Amino acid sequence: MIQYFARLLKRFFVLVPGVIIAYFSVRNIYPYFDHRVPAAVAILLTYGLGAYVLVPAVIRVYRALAPAKHLPLYCVTPDGFASDPLNVGILGTRRELITAMEKAGWHVADPHSLKNVIREILSIVYEWSYPNAPVSSLYLFGRKQDVAFQQQVKGSAQLRHHVRFWATTYDSGKKLSFRTIDWHHRKTHVQGDSLLWVGAASKDVGISYIRHNLQFTHMIDPDTNSERELIVNNLKSKKLVTKVDQIKLGDPYRLINRVLSGSLHTDGKMAIIHLKK
């Protein structure tokens, strides 16, 4: 019962800024544009400013003031909503991670810039291959992914496997578990030291829109466990793995995804891949 009311309270605090922004948009932003451009353009500009600037900015401020203090079960969107479950980890330096993933048939995603997003949109519309297409930024520990990889399915930009990784350190003197993973000192070690790259692997299967702000985005395949196994098998097939451990992050659960009518399920486990040196 206490957890139920805690969830209601959390949702209330998420709803309040949204209501304020919606009121501000209708009361101030739309009239400002309406006096200068056609109504349709004014609506589009008001929507873009609210959905892509104001709402994410408010939630980012909150995340900066109240960062996670333990390894979460899943990463979140820029505005704080649940997204892909954590399900895979790779031990090694940044260079070792990139080299291994590229040998296994994965491509480093391009930066999420306007130019690359336009190129991605064109690749979807015209069915062009874009193996290094950018992925949206998701957040873990209050920061976006450090590196992301993808595999296109049959050359389609709409159908692709992808995984985002965040660098963490860990206590090598203790058994690896979600309690011994430390993300606080990532910046001082990311260039050379051996790290645990915590990842969220999923698969794009189409286009839909986000339920709480109507932004367009990719629809995700519900089965995230198979995406974890895909990465393990890809690396094993190239003989790049010495062993694979599994740690339990939590019980199996179903996650209502940010995409309308979307959901994800996971067994709550993370595969930790030890790369060959």
N, C-alpha and C positions, 0 to 999 in steps of 0.2 A: 504493500500500500504506500509506504514511504517513497519507494522508487517511482511509483506511478505518479505521485504528486510532484516529485522532483522533475520528471520528464515534462509534465504539464507546465511547470514553472519555467523550465528551460525554453520550451516552445513559445511561451508567452513573451519572454525576453527577445526571442528571435523575431516574433511577429511585430512587436512594437516599432522597431526601426523601419521595418517594411511599410507599415501603415504611415509613419511619419514621412518617409520618402515619397510614397504614393501621393499623399496630400500635398507635399511640397511641389511635386511634379505637376499636378493638376492646377494648383493654386498659383505657381510662379513660373515654372519652366515652360509649360506649354503656352501660356499667354505671351511670354517673351518671344518665342519662335513664331507664334501665330500671327503676330503683327509684322513679321519680316519675310516669311516664306509661305507658300501654299499650305493649306491645312494638312494634306497628306504628308508632306515633308516635315511639318511641325510635329505630327504624331510620331513619325519615324525617329526624328531627332530626340524627342522626349523619351521614347522607349529606349533608345540606345544609351542615352546618358544615365537613365535610371538603372537599367538592367546590367550594363557593362561597366559602369563607373561608380555610381553612388552606393548601390547595395554591396558589391564586393569590397569597396573601400571601408565601409562601416564594419564589416565582419573581420577584415584584416586588422583593423585597429584593435578589435576585441581579442583576436588570436595573439597579437603581439603583447597585449597586457596580461593575458592568461594562457600562456603556452602549456602544452602537455608536459607532464612530469614523469611519464612512463611510456613504454612502447604501446601504442594504440593497436586496435584490431584492424583499422582501415585508415586510408588517407581521406582527405576531405577536399571539397571544391574551394576556390578562393573565397567564397562567401560562407564557408563553414558547414556545408551539408555533406553527409556521408557519401563516399564514392567507393573506389575499388578496395577490396580486402587485401591486407598484406598476406603474401603466400609463398614468397621465395627469398632466399638470401644467398649471396655469393661472397666468399672470403678471398681477399686479394687487394692489390693496389688498383688504382683507377686504370692504369695502363693495362694491367693483367685482365681486368674486367672487360675492357673494350676489345682487346685482342681476342679473348676467348669467345665473346659473343659474336664478333665479326666472323671468326672461323666457323662458328656454328650456324652461320647464315642470317644473322641479324644485322640491321643497319642502325647506326646512330641517328636519332631524329634531329632534323635541322632546328635551329632556334625558332621560337614562336614569334616571328616578326610579321609585319603587314605584308611584305613581299612574299614570304613563304606561305602565309595563310591564303593569299590570292592564288598562288600557284597550286595549293592544295584544293581549293574550291574548283579551279579549272580542271584539275585532274579528275575530280569526281564527276563534274558535268560532262566532260568529253572522254571519260574513261581512259585517261592517260596514266601511265605508270609513274609513280613518284615514290620510290623506295625509301627516301629519307624525309618523307613528309613530317611536319611538326606535329607534336601532340600537345594537347592543352595542359596547362600547369595545374597539378594537384599538390596538396600540401600535407606535410607530415612534420611534426615537431615545430610547427609555425613557419616552415620554409618549403619552397617548391622543390621538385625533384632536382638532383644533381646531374643526372644523365638519364636518357630514355632511349630505348631501342624498339624497333618494329620489324615485322615480316609481313609483306603484303601477301594476300591470298589470291593467286591467279592474276597478279598484276593489277588488282583493283584497289583504289584508294579508299573505297567504302568498307572493304573486307580486309582486316589486318589484325595480326597479333601484335600486342605491344606490352612493354613493361617499363615502369618508371623505378629508378633506384635512388635511395637516399643513403649517404655515407654515415656510418656510425662506428664507434670503437666498442670494444668489449673486453671483459676481464678474462684473459687467457688462462689465468690460474684457477678459474672456476668452471664448472660445467655450464655450457652455453644454454641459456634460457632467456625468456623475455625479461627476466629480472636482472640479468648480467650484461645487457646491452646498454651502452651509454652513448648518447647522441650529443652531449654538451660540448665535447672538445673536437668536433668534426673538422672545423676550419683549420686547426693547427696540424692536422695529420693527413689531410686529403690528398696531398701531392705524392707522398712516397710510401708512408707506412702501410702495413697490412690493415685492411679495414673489413668490416662486415657491411656489405651493401644490401640494405633492406629493400625489398622490391614488392610491387603490386602488379601482377601480370593479369591481363584481360584481353578480350577479343572484340573488335568493332564488327558489327554485323548489319549496320544500316545507319540511317539518319532519323533523328527525332528531335524533340525539344524538351528543355528542362522545365519541370513542373512548377517551380517556384519563381522563375523570372522570365520564362518563355524564350531563353536563348536557344539557338539551334546547336545540336551537338550529336555525337555518335551514340547509337544504341549499342549496349554491351551484351554479349552472350552471358546468360545466367551462370554457366558452369565455369567458375574460376579455378577449380581444382585441375581441370584438364589443361589449362594454360600453364600452370605450375609444372605439370608433368611434361608438357611440350618442351619447356626450357631445359629441364633435367635431361630428357632424352636427346635433345639436340646436342648438348654439350658432351654427353656420354658417347654419342655416335662418332664424335671427332676425337675420342679418347683424351679429353681434356679434364676429366674428373678423377680424383683419387677416392673420394667417398662422399656419400650424401647422408646427412643427419636430418632428423625431423624434430622440431620443437613444437610444443603445444602452446598456442597463444590464447586459446579459449575453446569453449564448446562449439560444435557445429551451429551455424546460424544462417538465417536468410536476411539479406539486407535490402530494404526498399531503396532502390537506386534513385538518383536525382532525375533521371529521364522518365517522362510520363509513361506509365504502365510497365516500367522496367524494374527488375529485381535481380539480385545476385545471391548465390549460395556458396558456402565454403564449409570445409570440415574443421576449420579453426587451426589448421596446422601450417607450419612454414618449413619448406625444404631448404636446408643449409648445404650449399654446394662447396666442397673443397676443391679448388683448382690445382692442377699439376703445376709445379714450379719449373 
